Amino acid sequence: MKEFGYSDLPILYNASFGHNEPKCILPYGVQAEIDTEALTFKLLEAAVES
């Protein structure tokens, strides 16, 4: 990421999303939080409406 000038962005890896099995669906446009100290990823709002 340094090549693109984003050396301070957290990078999430070794998780079940993307091109692997089983796949986890990450909703687009939903606010989320990456806690680099607790090593957690959390969605901060609902991804669907009921």
PDB file of N, CA, C, O and CB in Angstrom:
ATOM      1  N   MET A   1       0.814  -1.191   0.000  1.00  0.00           N
ATOM      2  CA  MET A   1       0.000   0.000   0.000  1.00  0.00           C
ATOM      3  C   MET A   1       0.862   1.261   0.000  1.00  0.00           C
ATOM      4  O   MET A   1       0.389   2.332  -0.379  1.00  0.00           O
ATOM      5  CB  MET A   1      -0.929  -0.005   1.197  1.00  0.00           C
ATOM      6  N   LYS A   2       2.105   1.145   0.416  1.00  0.00           N
ATOM      7  CA  LYS A   2       2.983   2.315   0.417  1.00  0.00           C
ATOM      8  C   LYS A   2       3.149   2.891  -0.983  1.00  0.00           C
ATOM      9  O   LYS A   2       3.299   4.102  -1.148  1.00  0.00           O
ATOM     10  CB  LYS A   2       4.346   1.953   0.994  1.00  0.00           C
ATOM     11  N   GLU A   3       3.122   2.014  -1.997  1.00  0.00           N
ATOM     12  CA  GLU A   3       3.270   2.469  -3.379  1.00  0.00           C
ATOM     13  C   GLU A   3       2.171   3.447  -3.779  1.00  0.00           C
ATOM     14  O   GLU A   3       2.385   4.314  -4.626  1.00  0.00           O
ATOM     15  CB  GLU A   3       3.267   1.279  -4.322  1.00  0.00           C
ATOM     16  N   PHE A   4       0.997   3.307  -3.171  1.00  0.00           N
ATOM     17  CA  PHE A   4      -0.144   4.153  -3.500  1.00  0.00           C
ATOM     18  C   PHE A   4      -0.336   5.300  -2.511  1.00  0.00           C
ATOM     19  O   PHE A   4      -1.291   6.067  -2.637  1.00  0.00           O
ATOM     20  CB  PHE A   4      -1.395   3.319  -3.554  1.00  0.00           C
ATOM     21  N   GLY A   5       0.552   5.427  -1.535  1.00  0.00           N
ATOM     22  CA  GLY A   5       0.462   6.502  -0.554  1.00  0.00           C
ATOM     23  C   GLY A   5      -0.498   6.225   0.588  1.00  0.00           C
ATOM     24  O   GLY A   5      -0.952   7.155   1.254  1.00  0.00           O
ATOM     25  N   TYR A   6      -0.816   4.943   0.824  1.00  0.00           N
ATOM     26  CA  TYR A   6      -1.751   4.571   1.888  1.00  0.00           C
ATOM     27  C   TYR A   6      -1.056   3.745   2.966  1.00  0.00           C
ATOM     28  O   TYR A   6      -1.563   2.689   3.344  1.00  0.00           O
ATOM     29  CB  TYR A   6      -2.935   3.788   1.308  1.00  0.00           C
ATOM     30  N   SER A   7       0.058   4.186   3.458  1.00  0.00           N
ATOM     31  CA  SER A   7       0.820   3.386   4.415  1.00  0.00           C
ATOM     32  C   SER A   7       0.169   3.307   5.794  1.00  0.00           C
ATOM     33  O   SER A   7       0.580   2.485   6.613  1.00  0.00           O
ATOM     34  CB  SER A   7       2.203   3.950   4.552  1.00  0.00           C
ATOM     35  N   ASP A   8      -0.845   4.148   6.075  1.00  0.00           N
ATOM     36  CA  ASP A   8      -1.468   4.137   7.396  1.00  0.00           C
ATOM     37  C   ASP A   8      -2.813   3.410   7.423  1.00  0.00           C
ATOM     38  O   ASP A   8      -3.491   3.437   8.449  1.00  0.00           O
ATOM     39  CB  ASP A   8      -1.655   5.549   7.877  1.00  0.00           C
ATOM     40  N   LEU A   9      -3.219   2.763   6.331  1.00  0.00           N
ATOM     41  CA  LEU A   9      -4.484   2.034   6.302  1.00  0.00           C
ATOM     42  C   LEU A   9      -4.323   0.662   6.940  1.00  0.00           C
ATOM     43  O   LEU A   9      -3.338  -0.029   6.677  1.00  0.00           O
ATOM     44  CB  LEU A   9      -4.996   1.894   4.859  1.00  0.00           C
ATOM     45  N   PRO A  10      -5.280   0.255   7.781  1.00  0.00           N
ATOM     46  CA  PRO A  10      -5.231  -1.114   8.291  1.00  0.00           C
ATOM     47  C   PRO A  10      -5.605  -2.082   7.173  1.00  0.00           C
ATOM     48  O   PRO A  10      -6.445  -1.764   6.331  1.00  0.00           O
ATOM     49  CB  PRO A  10      -6.179  -1.289   9.512  1.00  0.00           C
ATOM     50  N   ILE A  11      -4.996  -3.245   7.163  1.00  0.00           N
ATOM     51  CA  ILE A  11      -5.273  -4.266   6.160  1.00  0.00           C
ATOM     52  C   ILE A  11      -5.816  -5.494   6.874  1.00  0.00           C
ATOM     53  O   ILE A  11      -5.198  -6.015   7.803  1.00  0.00           O
ATOM     54  CB  ILE A  11      -3.994  -4.614   5.328  1.00  0.00           C
ATOM     55  N   LEU A  12      -6.970  -5.944   6.431  1.00  0.00           N
ATOM     56  CA  LEU A  12      -7.617  -7.118   7.015  1.00  0.00           C
ATOM     57  C   LEU A  12      -7.264  -8.328   6.158  1.00  0.00           C
ATOM     58  O   LEU A  12      -7.508  -8.319   4.951  1.00  0.00           O
ATOM     59  CB  LEU A  12      -9.173  -6.927   7.112  1.00  0.00           C
ATOM     60  N   TYR A  13      -6.693  -9.371   6.764  1.00  0.00           N
ATOM     61  CA  TYR A  13      -6.286 -10.557   6.008  1.00  0.00           C
ATOM     62  C   TYR A  13      -6.509 -11.802   6.840  1.00  0.00           C
ATOM     63  O   TYR A  13      -6.802 -11.730   8.033  1.00  0.00           O
ATOM     64  CB  TYR A  13      -4.812 -10.458   5.579  1.00  0.00           C
ATOM     65  N   ASN A  14      -6.365 -12.953   6.186  1.00  0.00           N
ATOM     66  CA  ASN A  14      -6.543 -14.253   6.831  1.00  0.00           C
ATOM     67  C   ASN A  14      -7.952 -14.409   7.399  1.00  0.00           C
ATOM     68  O   ASN A  14      -8.132 -14.924   8.502  1.00  0.00           O
ATOM     69  CB  ASN A  14      -5.510 -14.438   7.941  1.00  0.00           C
ATOM     70  N   ALA A  15      -8.944 -13.958   6.637  1.00  0.00           N
ATOM     71  CA  ALA A  15     -10.344 -14.071   7.034  1.00  0.00           C
ATOM     72  C   ALA A  15     -11.118 -14.771   5.921  1.00  0.00           C
ATOM     73  O   ALA A  15     -10.648 -14.841   4.785  1.00  0.00           O
ATOM     74  CB  ALA A  15     -10.955 -12.669   7.340  1.00  0.00           C
ATOM     75  N   SER A  16     -12.289 -15.283   6.239  1.00  0.00           N
ATOM     76  CA  SER A  16     -13.088 -16.043   5.265  1.00  0.00           C
ATOM     77  C   SER A  16     -13.951 -15.129   4.404  1.00  0.00           C
ATOM     78  O   SER A  16     -15.176 -15.138   4.529  1.00  0.00           O
ATOM     79  CB  SER A  16     -13.975 -17.058   5.984  1.00  0.00           C
ATOM     80  N   PHE A  17     -13.335 -14.352   3.546  1.00  0.00           N
ATOM     81  CA  PHE A  17     -14.049 -13.573   2.542  1.00  0.00           C
ATOM     82  C   PHE A  17     -13.176 -13.496   1.303  1.00  0.00           C
ATOM     83  O   PHE A  17     -11.959 -13.669   1.374  1.00  0.00           O
ATOM     84  CB  PHE A  17     -14.409 -12.147   3.071  1.00  0.00           C
ATOM     85  N   GLY A  18     -13.802 -13.238   0.177  1.00  0.00           N
ATOM     86  CA  GLY A  18     -13.031 -13.152  -1.065  1.00  0.00           C
ATOM     87  C   GLY A  18     -13.062 -14.451  -1.841  1.00  0.00           C
ATOM     88  O   GLY A  18     -14.125 -15.047  -2.014  1.00  0.00           O
ATOM     89  N   HIS A  19     -11.906 -14.898  -2.311  1.00  0.00           N
ATOM     90  CA  HIS A  19     -11.814 -16.066  -3.188  1.00  0.00           C
ATOM     91  C   HIS A  19     -11.397 -17.311  -2.420  1.00  0.00           C
ATOM     92  O   HIS A  19     -10.374 -17.920  -2.732  1.00  0.00           O
ATOM     93  CB  HIS A  19     -10.829 -15.801  -4.319  1.00  0.00           C
ATOM     94  N   ASN A  20     -12.170 -17.687  -1.433  1.00  0.00           N
ATOM     95  CA  ASN A  20     -11.864 -18.892  -0.662  1.00  0.00           C
ATOM     96  C   ASN A  20     -13.165 -19.574  -0.253  1.00  0.00           C
ATOM     97  O   ASN A  20     -14.245 -19.051  -0.530  1.00  0.00           O
ATOM     98  CB  ASN A  20     -11.006 -18.550   0.590  1.00  0.00           C
ATOM     99  N   GLU A  21     -13.083 -20.707   0.387  1.00  0.00           N
ATOM    100  CA  GLU A  21     -14.249 -21.440   0.887  1.00  0.00           C
ATOM    101  C   GLU A  21     -14.053 -21.702   2.370  1.00  0.00           C
ATOM    102  O   GLU A  21     -12.926 -22.016   2.755  1.00  0.00           O
ATOM    103  CB  GLU A  21     -14.462 -22.779   0.108  1.00  0.00           C
ATOM    104  N   PRO A  22     -15.036 -21.603   3.218  1.00  0.00           N
ATOM    105  CA  PRO A  22     -16.367 -21.042   2.934  1.00  0.00           C
ATOM    106  C   PRO A  22     -16.294 -19.523   2.804  1.00  0.00           C
ATOM    107  O   PRO A  22     -15.408 -18.887   3.374  1.00  0.00           O
ATOM    108  CB  PRO A  22     -17.370 -21.432   4.045  1.00  0.00           C
ATOM    109  N   LYS A  23     -17.213 -18.958   2.065  1.00  0.00           N
ATOM    110  CA  LYS A  23     -17.232 -17.514   1.833  1.00  0.00           C
ATOM    111  C   LYS A  23     -18.113 -16.805   2.867  1.00  0.00           C
ATOM    112  O   LYS A  23     -19.175 -17.300   3.241  1.00  0.00           O
ATOM    113  CB  LYS A  23     -17.734 -17.207   0.409  1.00  0.00           C
ATOM    114  N   CYS A  24     -17.663 -15.675   3.303  1.00  0.00           N
ATOM    115  CA  CYS A  24     -18.444 -14.785   4.166  1.00  0.00           C
ATOM    116  C   CYS A  24     -18.811 -13.569   3.321  1.00  0.00           C
ATOM    117  O   CYS A  24     -17.944 -12.988   2.667  1.00  0.00           O
ATOM    118  CB  CYS A  24     -17.640 -14.368   5.475  1.00  0.00           C
ATOM    119  N   ILE A  25     -20.066 -13.184   3.328  1.00  0.00           N
ATOM    120  CA  ILE A  25     -20.510 -12.047   2.528  1.00  0.00           C
ATOM    121  C   ILE A  25     -20.364 -10.770   3.353  1.00  0.00           C
ATOM    122  O   ILE A  25     -20.898 -10.668   4.457  1.00  0.00           O
ATOM    123  CB  ILE A  25     -21.982 -12.237   2.054  1.00  0.00           C
ATOM    124  N   LEU A  26     -19.637  -9.804   2.806  1.00  0.00           N
ATOM    125  CA  LEU A  26     -19.498  -8.501   3.447  1.00  0.00           C
ATOM    126  C   LEU A  26     -20.382  -7.510   2.702  1.00  0.00           C
ATOM    127  O   LEU A  26     -20.200  -7.310   1.501  1.00  0.00           O
ATOM    128  CB  LEU A  26     -18.005  -8.026   3.462  1.00  0.00           C
ATOM    129  N   PRO A  27     -21.332  -6.890   3.386  1.00  0.00           N
ATOM    130  CA  PRO A  27     -22.229  -5.947   2.713  1.00  0.00           C
ATOM    131  C   PRO A  27     -21.499  -4.678   2.289  1.00  0.00           C
ATOM    132  O   PRO A  27     -20.651  -4.164   3.018  1.00  0.00           O
ATOM    133  CB  PRO A  27     -23.398  -5.588   3.624  1.00  0.00           C
ATOM    134  N   TYR A  28     -21.834  -4.183   1.113  1.00  0.00           N
ATOM    135  CA  TYR A  28     -21.227  -2.977   0.564  1.00  0.00           C
ATOM    136  C   TYR A  28     -21.949  -1.750   1.107  1.00  0.00           C
ATOM    137  O   TYR A  28     -23.179  -1.704   1.091  1.00  0.00           O
ATOM    138  CB  TYR A  28     -21.264  -2.995  -0.983  1.00  0.00           C
ATOM    139  N   GLY A  29     -21.212  -0.765   1.583  1.00  0.00           N
ATOM    140  CA  GLY A  29     -21.787   0.496   2.026  1.00  0.00           C
ATOM    141  C   GLY A  29     -22.220   0.543   3.477  1.00  0.00           C
ATOM    142  O   GLY A  29     -22.785   1.547   3.911  1.00  0.00           O
ATOM    143  N   VAL A  30     -21.975  -0.502   4.235  1.00  0.00           N
ATOM    144  CA  VAL A  30     -22.344  -0.544   5.653  1.00  0.00           C
ATOM    145  C   VAL A  30     -21.147  -0.080   6.477  1.00  0.00           C
ATOM    146  O   VAL A  30     -20.014  -0.486   6.218  1.00  0.00           O
ATOM    147  CB  VAL A  30     -22.798  -1.985   6.083  1.00  0.00           C
ATOM    148  N   GLN A  31     -21.402   0.770   7.468  1.00  0.00           N
ATOM    149  CA  GLN A  31     -20.327   1.234   8.339  1.00  0.00           C
ATOM    150  C   GLN A  31     -19.767   0.060   9.139  1.00  0.00           C
ATOM    151  O   GLN A  31     -20.517  -0.756   9.673  1.00  0.00           O
ATOM    152  CB  GLN A  31     -20.833   2.349   9.288  1.00  0.00           C
ATOM    153  N   ALA A  32     -18.443  -0.012   9.215  1.00  0.00           N
ATOM    154  CA  ALA A  32     -17.782  -1.091   9.934  1.00  0.00           C
ATOM    155  C   ALA A  32     -16.596  -0.525  10.705  1.00  0.00           C
ATOM    156  O   ALA A  32     -16.167   0.607  10.481  1.00  0.00           O
ATOM    157  CB  ALA A  32     -17.327  -2.210   8.963  1.00  0.00           C
ATOM    158  N   GLU A  33     -16.080  -1.342  11.614  1.00  0.00           N
ATOM    159  CA  GLU A  33     -14.961  -0.913  12.455  1.00  0.00           C
ATOM    160  C   GLU A  33     -13.918  -2.024  12.515  1.00  0.00           C
ATOM    161  O   GLU A  33     -14.253  -3.188  12.739  1.00  0.00           O
ATOM    162  CB  GLU A  33     -15.448  -0.541  13.885  1.00  0.00           C
ATOM    163  N   ILE A  34     -12.665  -1.664  12.317  1.00  0.00           N
ATOM    164  CA  ILE A  34     -11.549  -2.582  12.514  1.00  0.00           C
ATOM    165  C   ILE A  34     -10.801  -2.115  13.755  1.00  0.00           C
ATOM    166  O   ILE A  34     -10.281  -0.999  13.787  1.00  0.00           O
ATOM    167  CB  ILE A  34     -10.603  -2.634  11.251  1.00  0.00           C
ATOM    168  N   ASP A  35     -10.745  -2.962  14.773  1.00  0.00           N
ATOM    169  CA  ASP A  35     -10.006  -2.651  15.999  1.00  0.00           C
ATOM    170  C   ASP A  35      -8.675  -3.396  15.931  1.00  0.00           C
ATOM    171  O   ASP A  35      -8.626  -4.612  16.115  1.00  0.00           O
ATOM    172  CB  ASP A  35     -10.825  -3.052  17.294  1.00  0.00           C
ATOM    173  N   THR A  36      -7.609  -2.667  15.669  1.00  0.00           N
ATOM    174  CA  THR A  36      -6.301  -3.298  15.488  1.00  0.00           C
ATOM    175  C   THR A  36      -5.670  -3.761  16.796  1.00  0.00           C
ATOM    176  O   THR A  36      -4.744  -4.572  16.779  1.00  0.00           O
ATOM    177  CB  THR A  36      -5.369  -2.342  14.800  1.00  0.00           C
ATOM    178  N   GLU A  37      -6.157  -3.258  17.927  1.00  0.00           N
ATOM    179  CA  GLU A  37      -5.633  -3.725  19.215  1.00  0.00           C
ATOM    180  C   GLU A  37      -6.328  -5.010  19.650  1.00  0.00           C
ATOM    181  O   GLU A  37      -5.674  -5.953  20.096  1.00  0.00           O
ATOM    182  CB  GLU A  37      -5.807  -2.642  20.293  1.00  0.00           C
ATOM    183  N   ALA A  38      -7.665  -5.047  19.519  1.00  0.00           N
ATOM    184  CA  ALA A  38      -8.426  -6.240  19.905  1.00  0.00           C
ATOM    185  C   ALA A  38      -8.460  -7.278  18.786  1.00  0.00           C
ATOM    186  O   ALA A  38      -8.920  -8.402  18.992  1.00  0.00           O
ATOM    187  CB  ALA A  38      -9.850  -5.851  20.293  1.00  0.00           C
ATOM    188  N   LEU A  39      -7.970  -6.899  17.592  1.00  0.00           N
ATOM    189  CA  LEU A  39      -7.968  -7.773  16.415  1.00  0.00           C
ATOM    190  C   LEU A  39      -9.382  -8.228  16.056  1.00  0.00           C
ATOM    191  O   LEU A  39      -9.637  -9.416  15.856  1.00  0.00           O
ATOM    192  CB  LEU A  39      -7.073  -8.995  16.661  1.00  0.00           C
ATOM    193  N   THR A  40     -10.306  -7.246  15.979  1.00  0.00           N
ATOM    194  CA  THR A  40     -11.693  -7.553  15.653  1.00  0.00           C
ATOM    195  C   THR A  40     -12.180  -6.711  14.483  1.00  0.00           C
ATOM    196  O   THR A  40     -11.638  -5.643  14.196  1.00  0.00           O
ATOM    197  CB  THR A  40     -12.588  -7.328  16.868  1.00  0.00           C
ATOM    198  N   PHE A  41     -13.207  -7.208  13.816  1.00  0.00           N
ATOM    199  CA  PHE A  41     -13.904  -6.513  12.738  1.00  0.00           C
ATOM    200  C   PHE A  41     -15.381  -6.567  13.083  1.00  0.00           C
ATOM    201  O   PHE A  41     -15.913  -7.645  13.348  1.00  0.00           O
ATOM    202  CB  PHE A  41     -13.607  -7.157  11.320  1.00  0.00           C
ATOM    203  N   LYS A  42     -16.056  -5.415  13.084  1.00  0.00           N
ATOM    204  CA  LYS A  42     -17.450  -5.360  13.512  1.00  0.00           C
ATOM    205  C   LYS A  42     -18.262  -4.487  12.564  1.00  0.00           C
ATOM    206  O   LYS A  42     -17.835  -3.391  12.202  1.00  0.00           O
ATOM    207  CB  LYS A  42     -17.554  -4.830  14.950  1.00  0.00           C
ATOM    208  N   LEU A  43     -19.452  -4.982  12.159  1.00  0.00           N
ATOM    209  CA  LEU A  43     -20.398  -4.155  11.418  1.00  0.00           C
ATOM    210  C   LEU A  43     -21.109  -3.261  12.420  1.00  0.00           C
ATOM    211  O   LEU A  43     -21.557  -3.739  13.462  1.00  0.00           O
ATOM    212  CB  LEU A  43     -21.419  -5.028  10.607  1.00  0.00           C
ATOM    213  N   LEU A  44     -21.220  -1.970  12.122  1.00  0.00           N
ATOM    214  CA  LEU A  44     -21.793  -1.010  13.061  1.00  0.00           C
ATOM    215  C   LEU A  44     -23.255  -0.690  12.787  1.00  0.00           C
ATOM    216  O   LEU A  44     -23.877   0.055  13.544  1.00  0.00           O
ATOM    217  CB  LEU A  44     -21.000   0.254  13.033  1.00  0.00           C
ATOM    218  N   GLU A  45     -23.811  -1.244  11.712  1.00  0.00           N
ATOM    219  CA  GLU A  45     -25.220  -1.027  11.393  1.00  0.00           C
ATOM    220  C   GLU A  45     -25.765  -2.258  10.690  1.00  0.00           C
ATOM    221  O   GLU A  45     -25.012  -3.114  10.227  1.00  0.00           O
ATOM    222  CB  GLU A  45     -25.409   0.237  10.513  1.00  0.00           C
ATOM    223  N   ALA A  46     -27.079  -2.330  10.619  1.00  0.00           N
ATOM    224  CA  ALA A  46     -27.726  -3.475   9.982  1.00  0.00           C
ATOM    225  C   ALA A  46     -27.419  -3.492   8.489  1.00  0.00           C
ATOM    226  O   ALA A  46     -27.350  -2.448   7.840  1.00  0.00           O
ATOM    227  CB  ALA A  46     -29.248  -3.439  10.217  1.00  0.00           C
ATOM    228  N   ALA A  47     -27.241  -4.679   7.967  1.00  0.00           N
ATOM    229  CA  ALA A  47     -26.951  -4.831   6.546  1.00  0.00           C
ATOM    230  C   ALA A  47     -28.222  -4.997   5.717  1.00  0.00           C
ATOM    231  O   ALA A  47     -28.203  -4.800   4.502  1.00  0.00           O
ATOM    232  CB  ALA A  47     -26.035  -6.020   6.327  1.00  0.00           C
ATOM    233  N   VAL A  48     -29.324  -5.357   6.369  1.00  0.00           N
ATOM    234  CA  VAL A  48     -30.609  -5.549   5.689  1.00  0.00           C
ATOM    235  C   VAL A  48     -31.712  -4.885   6.495  1.00  0.00           C
ATOM    236  O   VAL A  48     -31.559  -4.633   7.690  1.00  0.00           O
ATOM    237  CB  VAL A  48     -30.915  -7.058   5.487  1.00  0.00           C
ATOM    238  N   GLU A  49     -32.819  -4.607   5.834  1.00  0.00           N
ATOM    239  CA  GLU A  49     -33.999  -4.066   6.507  1.00  0.00           C
ATOM    240  C   GLU A  49     -35.041  -5.162   6.614  1.00  0.00           C
ATOM    241  O   GLU A  49     -35.199  -5.970   5.699  1.00  0.00           O
ATOM    242  CB  GLU A  49     -34.569  -2.830   5.749  1.00  0.00           C
ATOM    243  N   SER A  50     -35.758  -5.191   7.739  1.00  0.00           N
ATOM    244  CA  SER A  50     -36.808  -6.214   7.896  1.00  0.00           C
ATOM    245  C   SER A  50     -38.179  -5.623   7.718  1.00  0.00           C
ATOM    246  O   SER A  50     -39.176  -6.338   7.816  1.00  0.00           O
ATOM    247  CB  SER A  50     -36.715  -6.880   9.260  1.00  0.00           C
TER     248      SER A  50
END
